[in-house]
Structure formats: structure tokens, C-alpha cells
Amino acid sequence: MPRMMNVRMGRDGCRAAGWIRIGLATLAIVDRVLLHLDLDYFLSPNNGLLPIDQEEEGFFGLLSLLRYVGDSDAILWSMHYLGLVNALLLLLGIAPRLNAFALFINKCSFDHAHWMICDGIATGVNPMARLYNFYLLFLPLHHITIYDGFGRKKKPTNAQDDIWPMWTVWLWQWQTVLIFFGAMVGKFDGDHWTNGTAMYYVMHCTDECIGFFNPDILFNHVLSSKLITWSALCIEVLSPVTIWFCGLPRNLTLVAVTMLLFGMDISMTMHTFEWYGVLGWYLFLIQKKQDKGAPAPSVYVSGKRSIISFLRVLFHGTIFTFFLGMAFSMAFPLETIVDTTPHWVSERAKPLLLWQEKLNQYVLPISHKLGNYQGVWTLYGGGYDGTTAKVSVEATLTNGTIVTWHSPNWQDLGRWEHKRLYNHMSYYKHITDCNDDDDYGRCVEQENLLMMLTETYYKDVKEKLKYLELWNEIEYPPEPPKNLEWWEPLRQPLIKDRWPIVSVEFRDDDSVHVHYYNENKEEEEEYTDAHVAAYDGDNERLCKIVENNEELATA
């Protein structure tokens, strides 16, 4: 351990870390620009669809600052622009450590605002961006900045500015490998990847599995579909191992992983997920400093310097072990290994799984305080079935006419529009998962969607509305056809299903009756004219109602 903690990167490594800083800041700006387009629509405290989560996250609530927005759109937008400024200053290299930390706080606060537009809570785009922002805090950030012309001119520096501990890079490298390893192990939890049919299911997914480049010659024929499936699986199996061998194996691994992630980006819609992945793998370009002909430095020195050196090594070693141990405890896929391996392997892994579960009882609360929590990255596992979730709303008018609204048909949108509506895709995918948001078993998010539609899509018939009913709609492919020849097409008609989630009845006395369709019970909530007035922002009418109702005024 002492020798490991004394390994340093040189000037080239510090410069490479500077480019990593620029890459992450650029992706953070792209993320923030996309959020900018939908910020009012989703998170506005006055008319947004999603109420901002008030739960305290992090030490002293530092990772959930949007709790203090209250009813002020100005504070929400100020926080948003502050994060954008932090990202821009980080890109330029102005006070990079301070701005990297401020961006991390800001990023966590917006991720905690509401889970429905956060693509994944423990795994996915936003968790990866948050984790990589966290690990960036340990890297050297003072190279390739506006001050040195982004590397084009030399500036006089202290020799100590050109070296940095390598363990700061190893932390991020191991995180990158854990993500790929979790995805690889998850692909053996089921037979869709091993039998070559995974791309068949991906091809039929009509939301995030549609991108710029989806030619039938690659995805809609048996031979090419199987070859793509097995090639992706092969890269994910080998990469976590071959990346650790310097020279040709590492270079070939980086080429293969880059091609895989680039292929995912052009054939799918996952926002910046693939580019964060590329950024993580390119950390392996940073090498330790090689002093040719110089003797290996000794970690044993005398006197006061030996004490300082020992304390520094102990401090660095503790940080490295602590955060690496946390990452392995949360992200290593032991449970999937137990479920997918032969009996003689799973029996030996079960004690480790029990130990991991006990350890996570302590690790997870700490990680939520620090903002580096994560789950097991079993993305697009062996049981992925290509299901696409959508929603629709049926409005019944007083004359019996039914007017239907649908969430977007993603396959009918242009490719840029598809990417631009990524937050909407996440929202419609999760809106049906909402349940029991409060003590009355209501889902405020679903009710907000219905009320918003009465003011927008149904505004011309608002006075004629009798019922609104929210439906969950799914579409998925059948089992792959058997006995197809290698060149025959694979695409099949989708199976569709739908069921009601919640309905709203508009009564003659201006009250609104909400009825929930749950599997085990049916919830009903009566809205009075006071609720309606409050929702419409009609303060004058609300005051009159409260004045005439002593019980309501007391409440």
C-alpha cells in the first residue's frame, strides 16, 4: 500500500486529466441545456407537473437545495443558471476545484428534485453523471485551462504542479469497470443475449431504442442481429479484463469499447449516457510517471519528513480504500452471480452476498450523505423484453363524445426531436409507477397531468368535460419466430395492452371526484370547490369559500 500511494502521474497525465475535465464540463452543459427546455414544464413550483421533493439529502441537506425554492420560480431558475455557470467555468479551468464541487452540489440537488425526470436513481444517465462529477473532484484540474491557452502555450510552473497521485485515477477507472462488469453479468441473467435474440427485442422497443441509424439490413435480419448481439456481449465480457493490460490489449479494448458506445449512441436515444461511458474509459490513457534510468524512490525517509510522508500515505490510502470499498459494496453484482452461476459457484458466493448485504446497511446511508450512492448496473439484462410504456387520456364529454390524448409515438418523431424530448420520455415511462404519494393514497403527479390537460389539450371543451381517465399502455414483441433462415426479416407486429390507472369526474356542483384503479384496492378522493379554486389560482373565490366554511378555515 505505501508504494501504491506514492505512485504519481506526470505532466502528460495531468494534461490528460485536463481534457477529461473539459469533456465532463461539456456533457454537463449539454445536460443543463436539455433541462433548460423543460424546467418550467416539469419543476415550476407554480405550474409544473412534478412537485419538488422536500426530503433532506446529504449532510445538512446540502445535496437537496431545491427544497428551498418554495413558490419562487426565480430561485429555481437562479439555481439552474448557477449550475450552468459552474459548468462553463469548469470547462474554462477557472477555479476548477471550486466549480467542480459547486456543480456536484447543483447536480445532486436537481437529481433529487423529482425522480420521474431523473433517468434512473441508482443507475442510468444521471447517476453516472453524478458519480463521474464526484470522482472528478480528486483529479488534477489545473492543466488545459484558459490560462495556458488550453495547452497551446507553456506557463512557468512549479515542478510539483506536474505530478499527481495515481490513486485518484484508479478510483474512477474501477468505477468504469464496475459499470461494464455489472452490465455484462446482468446479460447472463436470462438467455436473450446468449442465444442471440437480444437485438430482436431492442429493435422492437419504440422509445429509447430508436436513434439516427437503425437500418433493417443490420437489425431486421437473423444473421446480422445475432452477430451484433454476440459482438456486444463479447466486448462487455472481455473489456473489464483486457483494459488492465498496457500496450496493445488496452488500445484494442479502447477502440472496441468506443465503437460499441458510439454504435449505441447513433442507434438508440440515451442522451449523454454513452459519452459519459467513453469519458470513463479514456481515463485509462493516463499512465503513471516513468523516470527512465532513475532509481525507484524510497518511501522510507528519516526524521520529520518520514512522519509527514507516513501520514500522507495513510491519509491517501484511507480515502482510496474507503471510496473503492463503497463502490464495490454497492455495485458489485454478487446477487446476480449467485442467481446465474452453477450450484457449486453460487454456494460459495452466498456467504459473500450475505456479507455484502450487511455491509450495505452501513454503506448506503453514508453514500446518500456523500452523494456517491449507486446500484448494480445490470443494464439491458438477459430478461429484457423490449416493452415500451406509454400513457393516454380519454375525455368523456357531457354529450357522450370521447376525445383521446396520447403521449408521443416516439417512432414517428424526427431524430432530433426524439433526443430533445428525452426528459419527456423518462417522465411518461415513470408516471405509471407513481403510487401512494401521500397519506391518502393519491398520486399528485398523475392528477397534475390530468389537470394540466384540461387547461391545454382540452381547453376548448373544458366546460363540457364529464370524465377524464388516465390509461397505461404497453407494447412489446412476441417471442422471436422459430426456424427462420439467416437472411429472413425479424420484425413482428407488436402486442399491445392497456388498463386504466385513475379517473376524474367533474360534477355539477364544481367538485372533482378522483377514482384510483389499484390492483388490491380502489382509492377515492373527493375534491371540493375549494380544491378546484386553489388549483386554478382563483384566490378571490377561494377566500370567499373559506370565509363561509368554519371547518375549512380552521384546517
Summary of the structure (lengths in Angstrom):
residues: 555
radius of gyration: 27.0
end to end distance: 63.1
largest distance: 93.1
contacts: 1678
relative contact order: 0.11
helix: 57%
strand: 10%
